[in-house]
Amino acid sequence: MALKRTYMLVLVSMIFSVVEMTVDPGFFVGRISLAFSGFLMVLLSLLFVKNLRRAE
């Protein structure tokens, strides 16, 4: 359940950053949201690899 919430957080953050960067590229909230979604994607990929290693 927590993983689904994290996936939704990444999706919402990416959509928000795309909308903000399209409307005003100089707006700092869009850049922060983009960095946050990138950090979450890296974290989720590491958790995915960790789960794959545990399953073996």
N, CA, C and O atoms as a GROMACS GRO file, in nm:
protein
  224
    1MET      N    1   0.082  -0.119   0.000
    1MET     CA    2   0.000   0.000   0.000
    1MET      C    3   0.086   0.126   0.000
    1MET      O    4   0.057   0.223  -0.071
    2ALA      N    5   0.192   0.125   0.079
    2ALA     CA    6   0.280   0.242   0.084
    2ALA      C    7   0.352   0.262  -0.049
    2ALA      O    8   0.381   0.375  -0.088
    3LEU      N    9   0.380   0.152  -0.117
    3LEU     CA   10   0.449   0.162  -0.245
    3LEU      C   11   0.358   0.228  -0.350
    3LEU      O   12   0.404   0.306  -0.432
    4LYS      N   13   0.229   0.195  -0.347
    4LYS     CA   14   0.135   0.258  -0.440
    4LYS      C   15   0.124   0.407  -0.412
    4LYS      O   16   0.114   0.487  -0.506
    5ARG      N   17   0.126   0.445  -0.286
    5ARG     CA   18   0.121   0.588  -0.252
    5ARG      C   19   0.246   0.659  -0.302
    5ARG      O   20   0.238   0.772  -0.350
    6THR      N   21   0.360   0.593  -0.292
    6THR     CA   22   0.484   0.653  -0.340
    6THR      C   23   0.482   0.668  -0.491
    6THR      O   24   0.526   0.770  -0.544
    7TYR      N   25   0.431   0.566  -0.560
    7TYR     CA   26   0.418   0.575  -0.706
    7TYR      C   27   0.327   0.691  -0.745
    7TYR      O   28   0.356   0.764  -0.840
    8MET      N   29   0.218   0.707  -0.672
    8MET     CA   30   0.126   0.817  -0.703
    8MET      C   31   0.191   0.952  -0.672
    8MET      O   32   0.169   1.049  -0.745
    9LEU      N   33   0.271   0.959  -0.567
    9LEU     CA   34   0.342   1.082  -0.534
    9LEU      C   35   0.440   1.119  -0.645
    9LEU      O   36   0.451   1.236  -0.682
   10VAL      N   37   0.511   1.020  -0.698
   10VAL     CA   38   0.604   1.045  -0.808
   10VAL      C   39   0.528   1.093  -0.931
   10VAL      O   40   0.570   1.188  -0.997
   11LEU      N   41   0.416   1.028  -0.962
   11LEU     CA   42   0.338   1.066  -1.079
   11LEU      C   43   0.283   1.208  -1.067
   11LEU      O   44   0.293   1.287  -1.161
   12VAL      N   45   0.227   1.240  -0.953
   12VAL     CA   46   0.173   1.374  -0.932
   12VAL      C   47   0.284   1.479  -0.935
   12VAL      O   48   0.266   1.587  -0.991
   13SER      N   49   0.396   1.447  -0.875
   13SER     CA   50   0.507   1.541  -0.874
   13SER      C   51   0.561   1.565  -1.015
   13SER      O   52   0.596   1.678  -1.050
   14MET      N   53   0.569   1.462  -1.095
   14MET     CA   54   0.616   1.478  -1.233
   14MET      C   55   0.518   1.559  -1.316
   14MET      O   56   0.558   1.646  -1.393
   15ILE      N   57   0.390   1.531  -1.301
   15ILE     CA   58   0.289   1.608  -1.375
   15ILE      C   59   0.292   1.754  -1.332
   15ILE      O   60   0.284   1.844  -1.416
   16PHE      N   61   0.303   1.778  -1.202
   16PHE     CA   62   0.309   1.915  -1.152
   16PHE      C   63   0.431   1.988  -1.206
   16PHE      O   64   0.422   2.105  -1.246
   17SER      N   65   0.545   1.920  -1.209
   17SER     CA   66   0.667   1.986  -1.257
   17SER      C   67   0.658   2.015  -1.406
   17SER      O   68   0.707   2.119  -1.451
   18VAL      N   69   0.598   1.926  -1.483
   18VAL     CA   70   0.583   1.952  -1.627
   18VAL      C   71   0.491   2.071  -1.650
   18VAL      O   72   0.519   2.156  -1.734
   19VAL      N   73   0.381   2.077  -1.577
   19VAL     CA   74   0.288   2.190  -1.593
   19VAL      C   75   0.355   2.320  -1.551
   19VAL      O   76   0.343   2.421  -1.621
   20GLU      N   77   0.424   2.320  -1.439
   20GLU     CA   78   0.488   2.443  -1.392
   20GLU      C   79   0.600   2.487  -1.486
   20GLU      O   80   0.614   2.607  -1.512
   21MET      N   81   0.679   2.394  -1.537
   21MET     CA   82   0.788   2.432  -1.628
   21MET      C   83   0.734   2.478  -1.763
   21MET      O   84   0.800   2.557  -1.832
   22THR      N   85   0.616   2.431  -1.802
   22THR     CA   86   0.556   2.476  -1.927
   22THR      C   87   0.500   2.617  -1.912
   22THR      O   88   0.517   2.700  -2.002
   23VAL      N   89   0.435   2.643  -1.800
   23VAL     CA   90   0.374   2.774  -1.780
   23VAL      C   91   0.480   2.882  -1.759
   23VAL      O   92   0.477   2.986  -1.824
   24ASP      N   93   0.574   2.858  -1.669
   24ASP     CA   94   0.677   2.956  -1.638
   24ASP      C   95   0.807   2.883  -1.607
   24ASP      O   96   0.825   2.833  -1.495
   25PRO      N   97   0.899   2.875  -1.704
   25PRO     CA   98   1.023   2.799  -1.682
   25PRO      C   99   1.112   2.854  -1.571
   25PRO      O  100   1.195   2.781  -1.518
   26GLY      N  101   1.096   2.979  -1.536
   26GLY     CA  102   1.178   3.038  -1.432
   26GLY      C  103   1.122   3.018  -1.292
   26GLY      O  104   1.186   3.057  -1.194
   27PHE      N  105   1.005   2.959  -1.282
   27PHE     CA  106   0.940   2.942  -1.152
   27PHE      C  107   1.009   2.832  -1.074
   27PHE      O  108   1.022   2.720  -1.123
   28PHE      N  109   1.053   2.861  -0.954
   28PHE     CA  110   1.137   2.769  -0.879
   28PHE      C  111   1.061   2.649  -0.824
   28PHE      O  112   1.124   2.546  -0.797
   29VAL      N  113   0.930   2.657  -0.806
   29VAL     CA  114   0.854   2.544  -0.752
   29VAL      C  115   0.854   2.428  -0.852
   29VAL      O  116   0.860   2.312  -0.812
   30GLY      N  117   0.849   2.459  -0.979
   30GLY     CA  118   0.856   2.354  -1.081
   30GLY      C  119   0.989   2.282  -1.080
   30GLY      O  120   0.996   2.161  -1.097
   31ARG      N  121   1.095   2.357  -1.060
   31ARG     CA  122   1.229   2.296  -1.053
   31ARG      C  123   1.246   2.212  -0.927
   31ARG      O  124   1.306   2.104  -0.932
   32ILE      N  125   1.193   2.259  -0.816
   32ILE     CA  126   1.199   2.182  -0.692
   32ILE      C  127   1.118   2.054  -0.706
   32ILE      O  128   1.163   1.947  -0.663
   33SER      N  129   1.002   2.063  -0.766
   33SER     CA  130   0.918   1.945  -0.786
   33SER      C  131   0.985   1.846  -0.880
   33SER      O  132   0.976   1.725  -0.859
   34LEU      N  133   1.053   1.895  -0.982
   34LEU     CA  134   1.124   1.807  -1.074
   34LEU      C  135   1.239   1.736  -1.003
   34LEU      O  136   1.260   1.617  -1.024
   35ALA      N  137   1.313   1.807  -0.921
   35ALA     CA  138   1.422   1.746  -0.845
   35ALA      C  139   1.368   1.644  -0.745
   35ALA      O  140   1.427   1.538  -0.727
   36PHE      N  141   1.257   1.675  -0.682
   36PHE     CA  142   1.195   1.583  -0.586
   36PHE      C  143   1.149   1.455  -0.654
   36PHE      O  144   1.170   1.346  -0.601
   37SER      N  145   1.085   1.468  -0.770
   37SER     CA  146   1.039   1.348  -0.840
   37SER      C  147   1.158   1.266  -0.891
   37SER      O  148   1.151   1.143  -0.893
   38GLY      N  149   1.265   1.331  -0.932
   38GLY     CA  150   1.385   1.258  -0.972
   38GLY      C  151   1.446   1.182  -0.857
   38GLY      O  152   1.489   1.068  -0.873
   39PHE      N  153   1.452   1.246  -0.739
   39PHE     CA  154   1.503   1.178  -0.620
   39PHE      C  155   1.416   1.059  -0.583
   39PHE      O  156   1.469   0.953  -0.547
   40LEU      N  157   1.286   1.074  -0.591
   40LEU     CA  158   1.196   0.963  -0.559
   40LEU      C  159   1.210   0.848  -0.659
   40LEU      O  160   1.201   0.732  -0.621
   41MET      N  161   1.230   0.881  -0.786
   41MET     CA  162   1.247   0.774  -0.886
   41MET      C  163   1.376   0.696  -0.860
   41MET      O  164   1.377   0.574  -0.874
   42VAL      N  165   1.482   0.765  -0.824
   42VAL     CA  166   1.607   0.695  -0.791
   42VAL      C  167   1.588   0.607  -0.668
   42VAL      O  168   1.633   0.493  -0.666
   43LEU      N  169   1.520   0.660  -0.567
   43LEU     CA  170   1.494   0.583  -0.447
   43LEU      C  171   1.409   0.460  -0.476
   43LEU      O  172   1.437   0.352  -0.425
   44LEU      N  173   1.306   0.475  -0.558
   44LEU     CA  174   1.221   0.362  -0.592
   44LEU      C  175   1.296   0.257  -0.674
   44LEU      O  176   1.272   0.138  -0.658
   45SER      N  177   1.384   0.301  -0.762
   45SER     CA  178   1.461   0.204  -0.840
   45SER      C  179   1.556   0.125  -0.750
   45SER      O  180   1.576   0.005  -0.771
   46LEU      N  181   1.615   0.191  -0.651
   46LEU     CA  182   1.701   0.119  -0.557
   46LEU      C  183   1.620   0.020  -0.472
   46LEU      O  184   1.666  -0.091  -0.446
   47LEU      N  185   1.502   0.059  -0.431
   47LEU     CA  186   1.416  -0.032  -0.356
   47LEU      C  187   1.372  -0.151  -0.442
   47LEU      O  188   1.360  -0.262  -0.392
   48PHE      N  189   1.349  -0.126  -0.570
   48PHE     CA  190   1.311  -0.233  -0.662
   48PHE      C  191   1.424  -0.335  -0.676
   48PHE      O  192   1.401  -0.456  -0.672
   49VAL      N  193   1.546  -0.286  -0.692
   49VAL     CA  194   1.662  -0.376  -0.703
   49VAL      C  195   1.682  -0.452  -0.572
   49VAL      O  196   1.713  -0.571  -0.574
   50LYS      N  197   1.663  -0.386  -0.462
   50LYS     CA  198   1.676  -0.452  -0.331
   50LYS      C  199   1.573  -0.564  -0.316
   50LYS      O  200   1.605  -0.672  -0.265
   51ASN      N  201   1.451  -0.539  -0.359
   51ASN     CA  202   1.348  -0.642  -0.352
   51ASN      C  203   1.377  -0.758  -0.446
   51ASN      O  204   1.345  -0.873  -0.414
   52LEU      N  205   1.436  -0.731  -0.561
   52LEU     CA  206   1.471  -0.838  -0.654
   52LEU      C  207   1.582  -0.926  -0.597
   52LEU      O  208   1.579  -1.048  -0.612
   53ARG      N  209   1.678  -0.865  -0.532
   53ARG     CA  210   1.787  -0.944  -0.472
   53ARG      C  211   1.738  -1.028  -0.355
   53ARG      O  212   1.786  -1.139  -0.333
   54ARG      N  213   1.642  -0.975  -0.281
   54ARG     CA  214   1.586  -1.049  -0.168
   54ARG      C  215   1.502  -1.168  -0.217
   54ARG      O  216   1.495  -1.270  -0.149
   55ALA      N  217   1.440  -1.154  -0.333
   55ALA     CA  218   1.354  -1.260  -0.387
   55ALA      C  219   1.435  -1.379  -0.439
   55ALA      O  220   1.382  -1.490  -0.449
   56GLU      N  221   1.559  -1.358  -0.473
   56GLU     CA  222   1.641  -1.466  -0.529
   56GLU      C  223   1.683  -1.566  -0.427
   56GLU      O  224   1.752  -1.663  -0.460
   0.00000   0.00000   0.00000
